[in-house]
Amino acid sequence: MTTTTTVRVAVRYFAAARAAAGVESENLTLPAGTTVQDLVDELASRSPELSRVLARCSYLCDGVAVRDTGIGLSNAQTLDVLPPFAGG
């Protein structure tokens, strides 16, 4: 039996999150057991601007709204980072 020690997660940034991150998307290798909140905390530590944007964002994991950031991430998942949108 093989034990997975890491997971690969794709992170896609939209609007202000994309501008703050400086990239449209990235693929990350994370320790198994990493939660959405762990990932957000890691991303926020990169820059004050990205931290400010992430504090207001919503997240989709494989297209489903994340209501509990304590959920663990699985291999090959995609996390979308969505800042608040305005408009009509």
A tleap script that builds the chain and sets N, CA, C and O, in Angstrom:
source leaprc.protein.ff14SB
mol = sequence {
  NMET THR THR THR THR THR VAL ARG VAL ALA
  VAL ARG TYR PHE ALA ALA ALA ARG ALA ALA
  ALA GLY VAL GLU SER GLU ASN LEU THR LEU
  PRO ALA GLY THR THR VAL GLN ASP LEU VAL
  ASP GLU LEU ALA SER ARG SER PRO GLU LEU
  SER ARG VAL LEU ALA ARG CYS SER TYR LEU
  CYS ASP GLY VAL ALA VAL ARG ASP THR GLY
  ILE GLY LEU SER ASN ALA GLN THR LEU ASP
  VAL LEU PRO PRO PHE ALA GLY CGLY
}
set mol.1.N position { 0.842 -1.172 0.000 }
set mol.1.CA position { 0.000 0.000 0.000 }
set mol.1.C position { 0.892 1.242 0.000 }
set mol.1.O position { 1.855 1.323 0.762 }
set mol.2.N position { 0.566 2.202 -0.856 }
set mol.2.CA position { 1.350 3.419 -0.990 }
set mol.2.C position { 0.708 4.549 -0.198 }
set mol.2.O position { -0.500 4.767 -0.286 }
set mol.3.N position { 1.510 5.260 0.570 }
set mol.3.CA position { 1.022 6.409 1.324 }
set mol.3.C position { 1.426 7.674 0.582 }
set mol.3.O position { 2.596 7.859 0.247 }
set mol.4.N position { 0.457 8.541 0.328 }
set mol.4.CA position { 0.726 9.795 -0.353 }
set mol.4.C position { 1.206 10.823 0.659 }
set mol.4.O position { 0.559 11.052 1.681 }
set mol.5.N position { 2.340 11.436 0.369 }
set mol.5.CA position { 2.882 12.439 1.282 }
set mol.5.C position { 2.687 13.861 0.773 }
set mol.5.O position { 2.871 14.826 1.514 }
set mol.6.N position { 2.313 13.983 -0.504 }
set mol.6.CA position { 2.061 15.304 -1.077 }
set mol.6.C position { 0.824 15.264 -1.961 }
set mol.6.O position { 0.383 14.200 -2.396 }
set mol.7.N position { 0.276 16.446 -2.217 }
set mol.7.CA position { -0.818 16.602 -3.174 }
set mol.7.C position { -0.450 17.740 -4.115 }
set mol.7.O position { 0.207 18.701 -3.715 }
set mol.8.N position { -0.878 17.624 -5.366 }
set mol.8.CA position { -0.683 18.698 -6.346 }
set mol.8.C position { -2.011 19.408 -6.506 }
set mol.8.O position { -3.044 18.782 -6.743 }
set mol.9.N position { -1.971 20.726 -6.372 }
set mol.9.CA position { -3.176 21.546 -6.455 }
set mol.9.C position { -2.925 22.670 -7.450 }
set mol.9.O position { -1.878 23.318 -7.414 }
set mol.10.N position { -3.881 22.896 -8.333 }
set mol.10.CA position { -3.827 24.039 -9.246 }
set mol.10.C position { -4.577 25.194 -8.598 }
set mol.10.O position { -5.696 25.018 -8.116 }
set mol.11.N position { -3.969 26.364 -8.585 }
set mol.11.CA position { -4.602 27.563 -8.044 }
set mol.11.C position { -4.804 28.527 -9.203 }
set mol.11.O position { -3.856 28.867 -9.911 }
set mol.12.N position { -6.055 28.970 -9.394 }
set mol.12.CA position { -6.367 29.942 -10.446 }
set mol.12.C position { -6.841 31.230 -9.788 }
set mol.12.O position { -7.717 31.215 -8.923 }
set mol.13.N position { -6.252 32.342 -10.209 }
set mol.13.CA position { -6.566 33.650 -9.643 }
set mol.13.C position { -7.406 34.450 -10.630 }
set mol.13.O position { -7.198 34.375 -11.841 }
set mol.14.N position { -8.357 35.216 -10.102 }
set mol.14.CA position { -9.213 36.033 -10.945 }
set mol.14.C position { -9.177 37.487 -10.487 }
set mol.14.O position { -9.011 37.770 -9.301 }
set mol.15.N position { -9.333 38.407 -11.442 }
set mol.15.CA position { -9.464 39.846 -11.202 }
set mol.15.C position { -8.356 40.370 -10.282 }
set mol.15.O position { -7.175 40.185 -10.577 }
set mol.16.N position { -8.722 41.024 -9.164 }
set mol.16.CA position { -7.734 41.637 -8.267 }
set mol.16.C position { -6.782 40.599 -7.679 }
set mol.16.O position { -5.624 40.913 -7.402 }
set mol.17.N position { -7.247 39.387 -7.488 }
set mol.17.CA position { -6.367 38.334 -6.972 }
set mol.17.C position { -5.273 38.019 -7.987 }
set mol.17.O position { -4.124 37.779 -7.616 }
set mol.18.N position { -5.632 38.019 -9.263 }
set mol.18.CA position { -4.644 37.775 -10.321 }
set mol.18.C position { -3.594 38.886 -10.322 }
set mol.18.O position { -2.395 38.622 -10.421 }
set mol.19.N position { -4.058 40.126 -10.212 }
set mol.19.CA position { -3.122 41.253 -10.203 }
set mol.19.C position { -2.186 41.175 -8.997 }
set mol.19.O position { -0.986 41.416 -9.129 }
set mol.20.N position { -2.718 40.844 -7.840 }
set mol.20.CA position { -1.906 40.781 -6.621 }
set mol.20.C position { -0.929 39.605 -6.654 }
set mol.20.O position { 0.196 39.715 -6.167 }
set mol.21.N position { -1.360 38.484 -7.227 }
set mol.21.CA position { -0.499 37.300 -7.294 }
set mol.21.C position { 0.565 37.434 -8.380 }
set mol.21.O position { 1.641 36.844 -8.287 }
set mol.22.N position { 0.249 38.221 -9.416 }
set mol.22.CA position { 1.191 38.393 -10.513 }
set mol.22.C position { 1.186 37.259 -11.517 }
set mol.22.O position { 2.004 37.244 -12.437 }
set mol.23.N position { 0.277 36.306 -11.356 }
set mol.23.CA position { 0.144 35.180 -12.284 }
set mol.23.C position { -1.334 34.822 -12.418 }
set mol.23.O position { -2.133 35.105 -11.526 }
set mol.24.N position { -1.687 34.198 -13.540 }
set mol.24.CA position { -3.064 33.724 -13.726 }
set mol.24.C position { -3.326 32.462 -12.928 }
set mol.24.O position { -4.406 32.274 -12.367 }
set mol.25.N position { -2.321 31.603 -12.888 }
set mol.25.CA position { -2.491 30.321 -12.200 }
set mol.25.C position { -1.123 29.763 -11.846 }
set mol.25.O position { -0.094 30.207 -12.356 }
set mol.26.N position { -1.142 28.789 -10.969 }
set mol.26.CA position { 0.087 28.089 -10.616 }
set mol.26.C position { -0.264 26.707 -10.087 }
set mol.26.O position { -1.349 26.482 -9.551 }
set mol.27.N position { 0.673 25.796 -10.248 }
set mol.27.CA position { 0.530 24.443 -9.725 }
set mol.27.C position { 1.459 24.306 -8.530 }
set mol.27.O position { 2.651 24.598 -8.617 }
set mol.28.N position { 0.900 23.859 -7.419 }
set mol.28.CA position { 1.665 23.754 -6.182 }
set mol.28.C position { 1.682 22.319 -5.686 }
set mol.28.O position { 0.697 21.593 -5.820 }
set mol.29.N position { 2.792 21.921 -5.121 }
set mol.29.CA position { 2.903 20.637 -4.441 }
set mol.29.C position { 2.911 20.935 -2.950 }
set mol.29.O position { 3.765 21.667 -2.450 }
set mol.30.N position { 1.941 20.352 -2.252 }
set mol.30.CA position { 1.720 20.641 -0.836 }
set mol.30.C position { 1.773 19.353 -0.025 }
set mol.30.O position { 1.546 18.270 -0.564 }
set mol.31.N position { 2.067 19.461 1.257 }
set mol.31.CA position { 2.032 18.260 2.093 }
set mol.31.C position { 0.614 17.683 2.162 }
set mol.31.O position { -0.361 18.434 2.205 }
set mol.32.N position { 0.502 16.377 2.171 }
set mol.32.CA position { -0.807 15.744 2.357 }
set mol.32.C position { -1.399 16.259 3.660 }
set mol.32.O position { -0.679 16.453 4.639 }
set mol.33.N position { -2.700 16.480 3.673 }
set mol.33.CA position { -3.366 16.994 4.862 }
set mol.33.C position { -3.498 18.506 4.877 }
set mol.33.O position { -4.108 19.065 5.789 }
set mol.34.N position { -2.930 19.181 3.870 }
set mol.34.CA position { -3.051 20.635 3.785 }
set mol.34.C position { -4.512 21.009 3.590 }
set mol.34.O position { -5.203 20.419 2.759 }
set mol.35.N position { -4.982 21.987 4.354 }
set mol.35.CA position { -6.358 22.467 4.219 }
set mol.35.C position { -6.390 23.686 3.307 }
set mol.35.O position { -5.353 24.262 2.979 }
set mol.36.N position { -7.597 24.067 2.906 }
set mol.36.CA position { -7.760 25.290 2.123 }
set mol.36.C position { -7.178 26.466 2.902 }
set mol.36.O position { -6.481 27.304 2.329 }
set mol.37.N position { -7.457 26.537 4.205 }
set mol.37.CA position { -6.938 27.652 5.007 }
set mol.37.C position { -5.418 27.643 5.073 }
set mol.37.O position { -4.793 28.702 5.023 }
set mol.38.N position { -4.817 26.465 5.185 }
set mol.38.CA position { -3.354 26.374 5.174 }
set mol.38.C position { -2.794 26.960 3.881 }
set mol.38.O position { -1.816 27.706 3.898 }
set mol.39.N position { -3.427 26.613 2.760 }
set mol.39.CA position { -2.975 27.109 1.464 }
set mol.39.C position { -3.157 28.618 1.375 }
set mol.39.O position { -2.254 29.323 0.924 }
set mol.40.N position { -4.309 29.121 1.799 }
set mol.40.CA position { -4.557 30.565 1.776 }
set mol.40.C position { -3.526 31.289 2.644 }
set mol.40.O position { -3.009 32.333 2.246 }
set mol.41.N position { -3.226 30.752 3.813 }
set mol.41.CA position { -2.223 31.361 4.692 }
set mol.41.C position { -0.852 31.398 4.018 }
set mol.41.O position { -0.135 32.395 4.107 }
set mol.42.N position { -0.498 30.316 3.351 }
set mol.42.CA position { 0.787 30.263 2.643 }
set mol.42.C position { 0.827 31.304 1.527 }
set mol.42.O position { 1.826 32.006 1.367 }
set mol.43.N position { -0.250 31.405 0.760 }
set mol.43.CA position { -0.302 32.394 -0.317 }
set mol.43.C position { -0.235 33.809 0.248 }
set mol.43.O position { 0.461 34.665 -0.298 }
set mol.44.N position { -0.954 34.056 1.334 }
set mol.44.CA position { -0.996 35.393 1.947 }
set mol.44.C position { 0.375 35.821 2.457 }
set mol.44.O position { 0.674 37.014 2.499 }
set mol.45.N position { 1.201 34.873 2.839 }
set mol.45.CA position { 2.524 35.212 3.371 }
set mol.45.C position { 3.471 35.731 2.290 }
set mol.45.O position { 4.552 36.232 2.600 }
set mol.46.N position { 3.072 35.613 1.040 }
set mol.46.CA position { 3.944 36.032 -0.061 }
set mol.46.C position { 4.078 37.541 -0.189 }
set mol.46.O position { 5.152 38.042 -0.519 }
set mol.47.N position { 2.989 38.273 0.070 }
set mol.47.CA position { 3.054 39.733 -0.049 }
set mol.47.C position { 1.889 40.370 0.696 }
set mol.47.O position { 0.817 39.775 0.802 }
set mol.48.N position { 2.097 41.584 1.213 }
set mol.48.CA position { 1.002 42.281 1.898 }
set mol.48.C position { -0.195 42.531 0.983 }
set mol.48.O position { -1.342 42.434 1.419 }
set mol.49.N position { 0.072 42.853 -0.288 }
set mol.49.CA position { -1.025 43.111 -1.223 }
set mol.49.C position { -1.868 41.855 -1.432 }
set mol.49.O position { -3.096 41.916 -1.378 }
set mol.50.N position { -1.224 40.734 -1.666 }
set mol.50.CA position { -1.958 39.486 -1.860 }
set mol.50.C position { -2.706 39.112 -0.586 }
set mol.50.O position { -3.833 38.624 -0.657 }
set mol.51.N position { -2.109 39.329 0.556 }
set mol.51.CA position { -2.775 39.048 1.830 }
set mol.51.C position { -4.066 39.851 1.971 }
set mol.51.O position { -5.093 39.306 2.377 }
set mol.52.N position { -4.020 41.139 1.639 }
set mol.52.CA position { -5.224 41.988 1.724 }
set mol.52.C position { -6.327 41.488 0.798 }
set mol.52.O position { -7.495 41.444 1.182 }
set mol.53.N position { -5.953 41.115 -0.417 }
set mol.53.CA position { -6.947 40.634 -1.380 }
set mol.53.C position { -7.539 39.304 -0.913 }
set mol.53.O position { -8.757 39.125 -0.946 }
set mol.54.N position { -6.702 38.384 -0.484 }
set mol.54.CA position { -7.178 37.060 -0.070 }
set mol.54.C position { -8.142 37.135 1.105 }
set mol.54.O position { -9.027 36.289 1.238 }
set mol.55.N position { -7.978 38.140 1.959 }
set mol.55.CA position { -8.865 38.290 3.121 }
set mol.55.C position { -10.308 38.548 2.709 }
set mol.55.O position { -11.227 38.317 3.495 }
set mol.56.N position { -10.516 39.025 1.486 }
set mol.56.CA position { -11.867 39.331 1.007 }
set mol.56.C position { -12.383 38.325 -0.025 }
set mol.56.O position { -13.502 38.463 -0.518 }
set mol.57.N position { -11.593 37.338 -0.345 }
set mol.57.CA position { -11.940 36.417 -1.427 }
set mol.57.C position { -12.873 35.294 -0.982 }
set mol.57.O position { -12.972 34.944 0.194 }
set mol.58.N position { -13.545 34.754 -1.989 }
set mol.58.CA position { -14.275 33.494 -1.863 }
set mol.58.C position { -13.482 32.461 -2.652 }
set mol.58.O position { -12.652 32.806 -3.493 }
set mol.59.N position { -13.747 31.194 -2.369 }
set mol.59.CA position { -12.977 30.131 -3.004 }
set mol.59.C position { -13.908 29.057 -3.550 }
set mol.59.O position { -14.933 28.729 -2.952 }
set mol.60.N position { -13.521 28.521 -4.703 }
set mol.60.CA position { -14.195 27.361 -5.277 }
set mol.60.C position { -13.174 26.240 -5.348 }
set mol.60.O position { -12.044 26.450 -5.789 }
set mol.61.N position { -13.562 25.065 -4.920 }
set mol.61.CA position { -12.709 23.892 -5.018 }
set mol.61.C position { -13.370 22.937 -6.003 }
set mol.61.O position { -14.434 22.383 -5.725 }
set mol.62.N position { -12.739 22.752 -7.144 }
set mol.62.CA position { -13.317 21.959 -8.230 }
set mol.62.C position { -14.722 22.440 -8.575 }
set mol.62.O position { -15.613 21.631 -8.834 }
set mol.63.N position { -14.918 23.764 -8.580 }
set mol.63.CA position { -16.180 24.367 -8.987 }
set mol.63.C position { -17.242 24.447 -7.911 }
set mol.63.O position { -18.344 24.927 -8.178 }
set mol.64.N position { -16.946 23.992 -6.704 }
set mol.64.CA position { -17.917 24.004 -5.604 }
set mol.64.C position { -17.472 25.035 -4.569 }
set mol.64.O position { -16.308 25.062 -4.171 }
set mol.65.N position { -18.410 25.885 -4.134 }
set mol.65.CA position { -18.088 26.919 -3.154 }
set mol.65.C position { -17.534 26.301 -1.877 }
set mol.65.O position { -18.084 25.333 -1.351 }
set mol.66.N position { -16.447 26.868 -1.392 }
set mol.66.CA position { -15.835 26.418 -0.139 }
set mol.66.C position { -16.503 27.172 1.001 }
set mol.66.O position { -16.353 28.388 1.118 }
set mol.67.N position { -17.232 26.461 1.831 }
set mol.67.CA position { -17.890 27.058 2.998 }
set mol.67.C position { -17.060 26.871 4.260 }
set mol.67.O position { -17.181 27.644 5.210 }
set mol.68.N position { -16.216 25.842 4.267 }
set mol.68.CA position { -15.378 25.520 5.423 }
set mol.68.C position { -13.935 25.423 4.943 }
set mol.68.O position { -13.558 24.446 4.296 }
set mol.69.N position { -13.129 26.433 5.260 }
set mol.69.CA position { -11.742 26.431 4.790 }
set mol.69.C position { -10.878 25.416 5.536 }
set mol.69.O position { -9.686 25.290 5.255 }
set mol.70.N position { -11.464 24.703 6.470 }
set mol.70.CA position { -10.753 23.650 7.175 }
set mol.70.C position { -10.746 22.324 6.436 }
set mol.70.O position { -10.168 21.351 6.920 }
set mol.71.N position { -11.387 22.269 5.257 }
set mol.71.CA position { -11.407 21.013 4.504 }
set mol.71.C position { -10.033 20.737 3.910 }
set mol.71.O position { -9.318 21.655 3.510 }
set mol.72.N position { -9.679 19.468 3.860 }
set mol.72.CA position { -8.400 19.071 3.291 }
set mol.72.C position { -8.433 19.081 1.776 }
set mol.72.O position { -9.474 18.838 1.165 }
set mol.73.N position { -7.298 19.362 1.180 }
set mol.73.CA position { -7.166 19.343 -0.272 }
set mol.73.C position { -6.713 17.964 -0.727 }
set mol.73.O position { -5.920 17.300 -0.060 }
set mol.74.N position { -7.228 17.553 -1.868 }
set mol.74.CA position { -6.866 16.262 -2.445 }
set mol.74.C position { -6.021 16.474 -3.690 }
set mol.74.O position { -6.006 17.561 -4.269 }
set mol.75.N position { -5.327 15.434 -4.089 }
set mol.75.CA position { -4.497 15.505 -5.278 }
set mol.75.C position { -5.324 15.866 -6.506 }
set mol.75.O position { -6.443 15.381 -6.676 }
set mol.76.N position { -4.772 16.712 -7.348 }
set mol.76.CA position { -5.341 17.118 -8.631 }
set mol.76.C position { -6.572 18.005 -8.505 }
set mol.76.O position { -7.345 18.117 -9.457 }
set mol.77.N position { -6.770 18.631 -7.362 }
set mol.77.CA position { -7.885 19.567 -7.228 }
set mol.77.C position { -7.479 20.932 -7.765 }
set mol.77.O position { -6.296 21.253 -7.874 }
set mol.78.N position { -8.502 21.737 -8.100 }
set mol.78.CA position { -8.295 23.113 -8.540 }
set mol.78.C position { -8.985 24.034 -7.558 }
set mol.78.O position { -10.161 23.854 -7.244 }
set mol.79.N position { -8.245 25.027 -7.069 }
set mol.79.CA position { -8.797 26.033 -6.175 }
set mol.79.C position { -8.859 27.350 -6.935 }
set mol.79.O position { -7.831 27.873 -7.362 }
set mol.80.N position { -10.069 27.887 -7.104 }
set mol.80.CA position { -10.267 29.183 -7.739 }
set mol.80.C position { -10.351 30.247 -6.664 }
set mol.80.O position { -11.068 30.083 -5.676 }
set mol.81.N position { -9.620 31.340 -6.851 }
set mol.81.CA position { -9.568 32.448 -5.901 }
set mol.81.C position { -10.358 33.602 -6.511 }
set mol.81.O position { -9.950 34.190 -7.512 }
set mol.82.N position { -11.506 33.917 -5.884 }
set mol.82.CA position { -12.446 34.882 -6.448 }
set mol.82.C position { -12.625 36.081 -5.529 }
set mol.82.O position { -13.248 35.959 -4.474 }
set mol.83.N position { -12.091 37.238 -5.909 }
set mol.83.CA position { -12.349 38.436 -5.112 }
set mol.83.C position { -13.783 38.895 -5.328 }
set mol.83.O position { -14.438 38.448 -6.269 }
set mol.84.N position { -14.283 39.787 -4.463 }
set mol.84.CA position { -15.643 40.295 -4.672 }
set mol.84.C position { -15.726 41.018 -6.017 }
set mol.84.O position { -14.803 41.730 -6.413 }
set mol.85.N position { -16.831 40.824 -6.699 }
set mol.85.CA position { -17.054 41.486 -7.980 }
set mol.85.C position { -18.150 42.515 -7.809 }
set mol.85.O position { -19.117 42.286 -7.082 }
set mol.86.N position { -18.005 43.638 -8.468 }
set mol.86.CA position { -19.043 44.670 -8.451 }
set mol.86.C position { -19.558 44.842 -9.870 }
set mol.86.O position { -18.862 44.541 -10.840 }
set mol.87.N position { -20.749 45.317 -9.973 }
set mol.87.CA position { -21.300 45.565 -11.299 }
set mol.87.C position { -22.771 45.266 -11.333 }
set mol.87.O position { -23.376 44.884 -10.331 }
set mol.88.N position { -23.325 45.442 -12.484 }
set mol.88.CA position { -24.760 45.237 -12.565 }
set mol.88.C position { -25.188 44.672 -13.854 }
set mol.88.O position { -26.380 44.444 -14.063 }
savepdb mol mol.pdb
quit
